[in-house]
Amino acid sequence: MQQVLMTNAERRRRHLSDSDICQICKGAEKTIIHILRDCPAMEGIWIRLVPAGKRREFFTQSLLEWLFANLGDRRKTCESTWSTLFALSIWWAWKWRCGNIFGVQDKCRDRVRFLKDLARETSMAHVIVRTLSGGHGERVERLIAWSKPEEGWWKLNTDGASRGNPGLASAGGVLRDEEGAWRGGFALNIGVCSAPLAELWGVYYGLYIAWERRVTRLEIEVDSEIVVGFLKIGINEVHPLSFLVRLCHDFISRDWRVRISHVYREANRLADGLANYAFSLPLGFHSLSLVPDSLRFILLDDTSGATVSRQVRM
């Protein structure tokens, strides 16, 4: 994250303040995640909004994981979607916080009821606008295919898999040239870890084999928006995954050109297959000079430009 919200923690980091303590609860460092989720001023509201079975995960995720997971959650709740209710809640968490600090408070007897009503009204307005504009649905069918890299470039596709979060985990990756030919791959049986950690191990080992093969121009495709965010935007130094993000950045910053992008899973099928193939192998890293027989058909599909249908948001 770029820390654009000037919290007390950020002020102290920039030597603009002597204290990073939250002015509301007086009991914790005032970070972005504290303001939006963990401060008692918001924690009580979230406890009333979040189902009991989802609270443990909700309150233990890092900031980026928390935002991505909840803003992408389309399940129905309170005559709206959870993503709408969540987005409005974090906006009002910040607005209420500013009002409290600067002495401007709107009267609101029940903030949870207020947020639910606002989410319902927002969803109804969206439906009305979509109907009046002739919209017939939120998703459209799109044909997704893996694409060859530009001339002079090689492409690295990586993926991670975790059977539980955390759970038994693996990663895999494939390096291909501008003709789509297999130039090397790997399968990594990790053991137990979280899904984002497995994804990052996949990127790290993919960068490693590309550098060892003296690639000078590399496109990296990953189907995890969280991991792409880590690699493009960066990550807080205290984040538990920061060590691996730094290792990836060490490779990326070397004397070569590297581009990173997010793709749909349908365009990342071979890397996904290698990650699942790794579960059948002993623990550790396995370099693959040839594509496994069970995955050869995916390589052929990718090279020929075969497409897979996917429903995507408009």
VEXKEKE-854790 format. One record per residue (C-alpha): residue number from 0; residue in one letter; chain; x, y, z. Coordinates in Angstrom, 2 decimals, padded with zeros to 5 digits. Layout:
N
+-----+---+---+---------+---------+---------+
:   k : r : c :       x :       y :       z :
+-----+---+---+---------+---------+---------+
: NUM : A : A :       X :       Y :       Z :
...
+-----+---+---+---------+---------+---------+
This chain:
314
+-----+---+---+---------+---------+---------+
:   k : r : c :       x :       y :       z :
+-----+---+---+---------+---------+---------+
:   0 : M : A :  000.00 :  000.00 :  000.00 :
:   1 : Q : A :  001.18 :  003.57 : -000.64 :
:   2 : Q : A :  000.06 :  004.82 :  002.82 :
:   3 : V : A : -001.82 :  007.80 :  001.36 :
:   4 : L : A : -004.01 :  008.11 :  004.49 :
:   5 : M : A : -002.09 :  010.28 :  006.93 :
:   6 : T : A : -002.53 :  008.16 :  010.04 :
:   7 : N : A : -000.59 :  008.76 :  013.24 :
:   8 : A : A :  001.64 :  005.80 :  012.36 :
:   9 : E : A :  002.44 :  007.40 :  009.00 :
:  10 : R : A :  002.99 :  010.83 :  010.57 :
:  11 : R : A :  005.47 :  009.34 :  013.03 :
:  12 : R : A :  007.24 :  007.43 :  010.25 :
:  13 : R : A :  007.68 :  010.71 :  008.39 :
:  14 : H : A :  008.86 :  012.45 :  011.61 :
:  15 : L : A :  005.79 :  014.70 :  011.66 :
:  16 : S : A :  004.57 :  013.48 :  015.06 :
:  17 : D : A :  006.00 :  012.08 :  018.27 :
:  18 : S : A :  003.13 :  009.63 :  018.83 :
:  19 : D : A :  001.51 :  006.94 :  016.71 :
:  20 : I : A : -001.22 :  006.12 :  019.25 :
:  21 : C : A : -004.90 :  006.18 :  018.26 :
:  22 : Q : A : -006.64 :  009.23 :  019.77 :
:  23 : I : A : -009.93 :  007.34 :  020.09 :
:  24 : C : A : -009.05 :  004.15 :  021.97 :
:  25 : K : A : -005.63 :  005.25 :  023.32 :
:  26 : G : A : -004.56 :  001.62 :  023.18 :
:  27 : A : A : -002.96 :  000.83 :  019.83 :
:  28 : E : A : -000.93 :  002.18 :  016.94 :
:  29 : K : A : -003.14 :  004.19 :  014.61 :
:  30 : T : A : -002.62 :  002.44 :  011.27 :
:  31 : I : A : -005.02 :  002.22 :  008.33 :
:  32 : I : A : -006.24 : -001.25 :  009.35 :
:  33 : H : A : -006.73 : -000.02 :  012.93 :
:  34 : I : A : -008.89 :  002.89 :  011.79 :
:  35 : L : A : -011.02 :  000.87 :  009.40 :
:  36 : R : A : -011.35 : -002.39 :  011.34 :
:  37 : D : A : -009.56 : -002.97 :  014.65 :
:  38 : C : A : -010.30 :  000.15 :  016.69 :
:  39 : P : A : -013.13 : -000.55 :  019.17 :
:  40 : A : A : -015.05 :  002.29 :  017.50 :
:  41 : M : A : -015.41 :  000.09 :  014.39 :
:  42 : E : A : -014.80 : -003.38 :  015.79 :
:  43 : G : A : -018.20 : -003.43 :  017.48 :
:  44 : I : A : -019.91 : -002.46 :  014.24 :
:  45 : W : A : -018.09 : -005.18 :  012.26 :
:  46 : I : A : -019.00 : -007.81 :  014.88 :
:  47 : R : A : -022.68 : -007.00 :  014.28 :
:  48 : L : A : -022.26 : -007.05 :  010.49 :
:  49 : V : A : -019.98 : -010.05 :  009.94 :
:  50 : P : A : -021.45 : -013.57 :  010.42 :
:  51 : A : A : -019.93 : -015.41 :  013.39 :
:  52 : G : A : -018.40 : -018.12 :  011.19 :
:  53 : K : A : -016.45 : -015.54 :  009.15 :
:  54 : R : A : -015.18 : -013.31 :  011.93 :
:  55 : R : A : -011.88 : -015.10 :  012.61 :
:  56 : E : A : -010.71 : -014.75 :  009.01 :
:  57 : F : A : -012.15 : -011.23 :  008.75 :
:  58 : F : A : -010.22 : -009.94 :  011.77 :
:  59 : T : A : -006.87 : -011.67 :  011.03 :
:  60 : Q : A : -006.27 : -010.75 :  007.38 :
:  61 : S : A : -003.68 : -008.17 :  006.38 :
:  62 : L : A : -004.94 : -004.86 :  004.99 :
:  63 : L : A : -004.49 : -005.77 :  001.31 :
:  64 : E : A : -005.92 : -009.28 :  001.74 :
:  65 : W : A : -008.85 : -007.84 :  003.72 :
:  66 : L : A : -009.71 : -005.25 :  001.08 :
:  67 : F : A : -009.39 : -007.62 : -001.89 :
:  68 : A : A : -011.39 : -010.42 : -000.22 :
:  69 : N : A : -014.29 : -008.26 :  000.93 :
:  70 : L : A : -014.55 : -005.92 : -002.06 :
:  71 : G : A : -014.76 : -009.00 : -004.26 :
:  72 : D : A : -017.39 : -010.80 : -002.16 :
:  73 : R : A : -020.67 : -010.76 : -004.13 :
:  74 : R : A : -022.80 : -012.79 : -001.71 :
:  75 : K : A : -026.20 : -011.34 : -000.88 :
:  76 : T : A : -026.75 : -009.75 :  002.51 :
:  77 : C : A : -029.25 : -007.22 :  003.88 :
:  78 : E : A : -030.95 : -006.77 :  000.47 :
:  79 : S : A : -027.60 : -005.81 : -001.01 :
:  80 : T : A : -024.23 : -007.44 : -001.70 :
:  81 : W : A : -021.54 : -007.79 :  000.93 :
:  82 : S : A : -019.06 : -005.84 : -001.24 :
:  83 : T : A : -021.43 : -002.85 : -001.32 :
:  84 : L : A : -022.08 : -002.97 :  002.43 :
:  85 : F : A : -018.36 : -003.36 :  003.11 :
:  86 : A : A : -017.32 : -000.47 :  000.84 :
:  87 : L : A : -019.86 :  001.89 :  002.40 :
:  88 : S : A : -018.82 :  000.79 :  005.90 :
:  89 : I : A : -015.13 :  001.57 :  005.43 :
:  90 : W : A : -016.01 :  004.93 :  003.86 :
:  91 : W : A : -018.15 :  005.85 :  006.85 :
:  92 : A : A : -015.56 :  004.47 :  009.27 :
:  93 : W : A : -013.15 :  007.10 :  007.94 :
:  94 : K : A : -015.81 :  009.84 :  007.87 :
:  95 : W : A : -016.93 :  009.10 :  011.44 :
:  96 : R : A : -013.31 :  009.05 :  012.57 :
:  97 : C : A : -012.63 :  012.48 :  011.02 :
:  98 : G : A : -015.82 :  013.86 :  012.55 :
:  99 : N : A : -014.81 :  012.58 :  015.97 :
: 100 : I : A : -011.32 :  014.07 :  015.74 :
: 101 : F : A : -012.47 :  017.47 :  014.47 :
: 102 : G : A : -015.62 :  017.72 :  016.59 :
: 103 : V : A : -018.16 :  017.40 :  013.78 :
: 104 : Q : A : -020.49 :  014.51 :  014.53 :
: 105 : D : A : -023.66 :  013.56 :  012.67 :
: 106 : K : A : -026.43 :  012.23 :  014.88 :
: 107 : C : A : -026.90 :  008.52 :  014.22 :
: 108 : R : A : -028.52 :  006.37 :  016.88 :
: 109 : D : A : -027.79 :  003.00 :  015.26 :
: 110 : R : A : -024.84 :  003.00 :  012.90 :
: 111 : V : A : -025.30 : -000.63 :  011.89 :
: 112 : R : A : -028.91 :  000.01 :  010.84 :
: 113 : F : A : -027.77 :  003.17 :  009.03 :
: 114 : L : A : -025.15 :  001.20 :  007.03 :
: 115 : K : A : -027.56 : -001.60 :  006.12 :
: 116 : D : A : -030.21 :  000.88 :  004.96 :
: 117 : L : A : -027.64 :  002.81 :  002.94 :
: 118 : A : A : -026.37 : -000.38 :  001.28 :
: 119 : R : A : -029.93 : -001.39 :  000.37 :
: 120 : E : A : -030.69 :  002.04 : -001.09 :
: 121 : T : A : -027.41 :  002.03 : -003.06 :
: 122 : S : A : -028.18 : -001.38 : -004.54 :
: 123 : M : A : -031.73 : -000.34 : -005.45 :
: 124 : A : A : -030.40 :  002.79 : -007.17 :
: 125 : H : A : -027.92 :  000.68 : -009.12 :
: 126 : V : A : -030.69 : -001.64 : -010.30 :
: 127 : I : A : -032.87 :  001.30 : -011.38 :
: 128 : V : A : -030.04 :  002.97 : -013.31 :
: 129 : R : A : -029.07 : -000.31 : -014.97 :
: 130 : T : A : -032.70 : -000.96 : -015.96 :
: 131 : L : A : -033.19 :  002.53 : -017.39 :
: 132 : S : A : -029.95 :  002.27 : -019.36 :
: 133 : G : A : -031.02 : -001.04 : -020.91 :
: 134 : G : A : -028.65 : -003.25 : -018.97 :
: 135 : H : A : -029.61 : -006.92 : -018.90 :
: 136 : G : A : -027.03 : -008.32 : -016.48 :
: 137 : E : A : -023.84 : -007.68 : -014.62 :
: 138 : R : A : -021.74 : -010.28 : -016.44 :
: 139 : V : A : -020.93 : -011.05 : -020.05 :
: 140 : E : A : -019.35 : -014.09 : -021.64 :
: 141 : R : A : -015.77 : -013.68 : -022.79 :
: 142 : L : A : -013.44 : -016.14 : -024.48 :
: 143 : I : A : -010.15 : -016.32 : -022.59 :
: 144 : A : A : -006.90 : -017.64 : -024.05 :
: 145 : W : A : -003.21 : -017.69 : -023.18 :
: 146 : S : A : -001.29 : -015.38 : -025.53 :
: 147 : K : A :  002.28 : -015.60 : -026.77 :
: 148 : P : A :  004.69 : -012.90 : -025.61 :
: 149 : E : A :  005.90 : -010.14 : -027.90 :
: 150 : E : A :  008.86 : -010.74 : -030.19 :
: 151 : G : A :  012.07 : -010.82 : -028.16 :
: 152 : W : A :  010.23 : -011.52 : -024.90 :
: 153 : W : A :  009.69 : -014.68 : -022.87 :
: 154 : K : A :  006.65 : -015.31 : -020.69 :
: 155 : L : A :  006.51 : -016.76 : -017.19 :
: 156 : N : A :  003.21 : -018.08 : -015.85 :
: 157 : T : A :  003.11 : -019.10 : -012.19 :
: 158 : D : A :  000.44 : -020.26 : -009.78 :
: 159 : G : A :  000.08 : -021.36 : -006.19 :
: 160 : A : A : -002.39 : -023.76 : -004.62 :
: 161 : S : A : -003.40 : -024.26 : -000.99 :
: 162 : R : A : -005.83 : -026.90 :  000.22 :
: 163 : G : A : -006.99 : -024.76 :  003.08 :
: 164 : N : A : -005.75 : -021.31 :  004.05 :
: 165 : P : A : -003.35 : -022.27 :  005.52 :
: 166 : G : A : -003.18 : -025.89 :  004.35 :
: 167 : L : A : -001.14 : -028.24 :  002.21 :
: 168 : A : A :  000.32 : -026.01 : -000.47 :
: 169 : S : A :  002.24 : -026.12 : -003.73 :
: 170 : A : A :  003.31 : -023.90 : -006.61 :
: 171 : G : A :  004.22 : -024.32 : -010.24 :
: 172 : G : A :  005.44 : -022.32 : -013.18 :
: 173 : V : A :  006.32 : -022.48 : -016.86 :
: 174 : L : A :  008.69 : -020.41 : -018.97 :
: 175 : R : A :  007.87 : -020.06 : -022.70 :
: 176 : D : A :  009.46 : -018.18 : -025.60 :
: 177 : E : A :  007.85 : -015.95 : -028.23 :
: 178 : E : A :  006.67 : -019.03 : -030.19 :
: 179 : G : A :  004.97 : -020.50 : -027.12 :
: 180 : A : A :  007.55 : -023.30 : -026.85 :
: 181 : W : A :  008.32 : -024.80 : -023.43 :
: 182 : R : A :  011.65 : -023.43 : -022.14 :
: 183 : G : A :  011.53 : -024.83 : -018.65 :
: 184 : G : A :  009.20 : -025.32 : -015.76 :
: 185 : F : A :  009.02 : -026.31 : -012.13 :
: 186 : A : A :  006.78 : -027.85 : -009.51 :
: 187 : L : A :  007.17 : -027.01 : -005.83 :
: 188 : N : A :  005.67 : -029.06 : -003.02 :
: 189 : I : A :  005.77 : -026.57 : -000.15 :
: 190 : G : A :  004.15 : -028.33 :  002.79 :
: 191 : V : A :  001.74 : -026.16 :  004.78 :
: 192 : C : A :  001.26 : -022.44 :  004.15 :
: 193 : S : A : -001.31 : -019.83 :  003.07 :
: 194 : A : A : -002.50 : -019.31 : -000.50 :
: 195 : P : A : -000.78 : -015.89 : -000.98 :
: 196 : L : A :  002.50 : -017.34 :  000.32 :
: 197 : A : A :  002.24 : -020.26 : -002.13 :
: 198 : E : A :  001.58 : -017.79 : -004.98 :
: 199 : L : A :  004.64 : -015.74 : -004.02 :
: 200 : W : A :  006.89 : -018.82 : -003.84 :
: 201 : G : A :  005.75 : -019.59 : -007.38 :
: 202 : V : A :  006.76 : -016.13 : -008.59 :
: 203 : Y : A :  010.10 : -016.30 : -006.77 :
: 204 : Y : A :  011.15 : -019.64 : -008.24 :
: 205 : G : A :  009.88 : -018.58 : -011.66 :
: 206 : L : A :  012.07 : -015.47 : -011.51 :
: 207 : Y : A :  014.96 : -017.65 : -010.40 :
: 208 : I : A :  014.79 : -020.04 : -013.37 :
: 209 : A : A :  014.26 : -017.15 : -015.83 :
: 210 : W : A :  017.34 : -015.34 : -014.50 :
: 211 : E : A :  019.41 : -018.55 : -014.61 :
: 212 : R : A :  018.47 : -018.95 : -018.30 :
: 213 : R : A :  019.71 : -015.39 : -018.98 :
: 214 : V : A :  016.33 : -014.08 : -020.10 :
: 215 : T : A :  016.57 : -010.34 : -020.78 :
: 216 : R : A :  012.89 : -009.50 : -021.34 :
: 217 : L : A :  010.28 : -011.24 : -019.22 :
: 218 : E : A :  006.51 : -011.01 : -018.92 :
: 219 : I : A :  005.08 : -012.47 : -015.70 :
: 220 : E : A :  001.42 : -013.50 : -015.54 :
: 221 : V : A : -000.27 : -014.41 : -012.25 :
: 222 : D : A : -003.96 : -015.05 : -011.57 :
: 223 : S : A : -003.85 : -013.62 : -008.04 :
: 224 : E : A : -004.69 : -009.91 : -007.85 :
: 225 : I : A : -003.35 : -009.79 : -004.30 :
: 226 : V : A :  000.09 : -011.01 : -005.37 :
: 227 : V : A :  000.19 : -008.68 : -008.39 :
: 228 : G : A : -000.62 : -005.84 : -005.97 :
: 229 : F : A :  002.24 : -006.91 : -003.66 :
: 230 : L : A :  004.69 : -006.97 : -006.56 :
: 231 : K : A :  003.58 : -003.72 : -008.22 :
: 232 : I : A :  002.68 : -001.53 : -005.25 :
: 233 : G : A :  004.80 : -003.02 : -002.48 :
: 234 : I : A :  004.03 : -004.21 :  001.02 :
: 235 : N : A :  004.44 : -002.96 :  004.58 :
: 236 : E : A :  007.73 : -004.02 :  006.15 :
: 237 : V : A :  005.95 : -005.64 :  009.11 :
: 238 : H : A :  003.71 : -007.78 :  006.88 :
: 239 : P : A :  004.47 : -011.53 :  007.35 :
: 240 : L : A :  004.97 : -011.92 :  003.58 :
: 241 : S : A :  007.32 : -008.94 :  003.23 :
: 242 : F : A :  010.48 : -011.09 :  003.24 :
: 243 : L : A :  009.38 : -013.00 :  000.14 :
: 244 : V : A :  008.13 : -009.88 : -001.64 :
: 245 : R : A :  011.58 : -008.36 : -001.05 :
: 246 : L : A :  013.25 : -011.44 : -002.53 :
: 247 : C : A :  011.06 : -011.11 : -005.63 :
: 248 : H : A :  011.81 : -007.40 : -005.89 :
: 249 : D : A :  015.52 : -008.19 : -005.67 :
: 250 : F : A :  015.20 : -010.27 : -008.84 :
: 251 : I : A :  012.88 : -007.79 : -010.58 :
: 252 : S : A :  015.26 : -004.86 : -010.00 :
: 253 : R : A :  018.21 : -006.58 : -011.69 :
: 254 : D : A :  019.56 : -005.73 : -015.15 :
: 255 : W : A :  016.66 : -006.97 : -017.27 :
: 256 : R : A :  013.17 : -005.86 : -018.25 :
: 257 : V : A :  010.29 : -007.39 : -016.30 :
: 258 : R : A :  006.56 : -006.73 : -016.70 :
: 259 : I : A :  003.93 : -008.10 : -014.30 :
: 260 : S : A :  000.23 : -008.48 : -015.03 :
: 261 : H : A : -002.88 : -010.20 : -013.73 :
: 262 : V : A : -004.67 : -012.74 : -015.92 :
: 263 : Y : A : -007.78 : -014.84 : -015.50 :
: 264 : R : A : -007.26 : -018.41 : -014.35 :
: 265 : E : A : -008.37 : -019.66 : -017.77 :
: 266 : A : A : -005.25 : -018.03 : -019.25 :
: 267 : N : A : -003.06 : -019.60 : -016.58 :
: 268 : R : A : -004.13 : -023.24 : -016.89 :
: 269 : L : A : -000.67 : -024.73 : -017.41 :
: 270 : A : A :  000.78 : -023.09 : -014.31 :
: 271 : D : A : -002.30 : -024.19 : -012.36 :
: 272 : G : A : -001.80 : -027.74 : -013.63 :
: 273 : L : A :  001.86 : -027.71 : -012.56 :
: 274 : A : A :  000.91 : -026.47 : -009.08 :
: 275 : N : A : -001.56 : -029.33 : -008.68 :
: 276 : Y : A :  000.95 : -031.79 : -010.20 :
: 277 : A : A :  003.38 : -030.80 : -007.41 :
: 278 : F : A :  001.09 : -032.40 : -004.79 :
: 279 : S : A :  002.07 : -035.80 : -006.25 :
: 280 : L : A :  005.80 : -035.13 : -005.79 :
: 281 : P : A :  008.05 : -035.24 : -002.69 :
: 282 : L : A :  008.47 : -032.06 : -000.66 :
: 283 : G : A :  010.76 : -029.50 : -002.27 :
: 284 : F : A :  011.62 : -027.94 : -005.61 :
: 285 : H : A :  011.50 : -029.98 : -008.82 :
: 286 : S : A :  012.91 : -028.53 : -012.04 :
: 287 : L : A :  011.13 : -029.81 : -015.15 :
: 288 : S : A :  012.95 : -029.86 : -018.47 :
: 289 : L : A :  009.87 : -031.28 : -020.21 :
: 290 : V : A :  006.16 : -030.75 : -019.69 :
: 291 : P : A :  004.59 : -033.65 : -017.73 :
: 292 : D : A :  002.63 : -035.99 : -020.01 :
: 293 : S : A : -000.61 : -035.32 : -018.14 :
: 294 : L : A : -000.35 : -031.59 : -018.94 :
: 295 : R : A :  000.88 : -031.75 : -022.53 :
: 296 : F : A : -002.60 : -031.13 : -023.92 :
: 297 : I : A : -002.78 : -027.75 : -022.10 :
: 298 : L : A :  000.54 : -026.69 : -023.64 :
: 299 : L : A : -000.82 : -027.62 : -027.08 :
: 300 : D : A : -004.07 : -025.75 : -026.40 :
: 301 : D : A : -002.18 : -022.63 : -025.36 :
: 302 : T : A :  000.13 : -022.72 : -028.38 :
: 303 : S : A : -002.80 : -023.15 : -030.79 :
: 304 : G : A : -004.76 : -020.27 : -029.23 :
: 305 : A : A : -007.58 : -022.39 : -027.82 :
: 306 : T : A : -010.11 : -020.39 : -025.77 :
: 307 : V : A : -012.12 : -021.08 : -022.64 :
: 308 : S : A : -015.42 : -019.34 : -021.88 :
: 309 : R : A : -015.71 : -017.21 : -018.74 :
: 310 : Q : A : -018.42 : -014.97 : -017.33 :
: 311 : V : A : -016.81 : -011.62 : -016.50 :
: 312 : R : A : -018.17 : -008.45 : -014.95 :
: 313 : M : A : -019.06 : -005.69 : -017.38 :
+-----+---+---+---------+---------+---------+
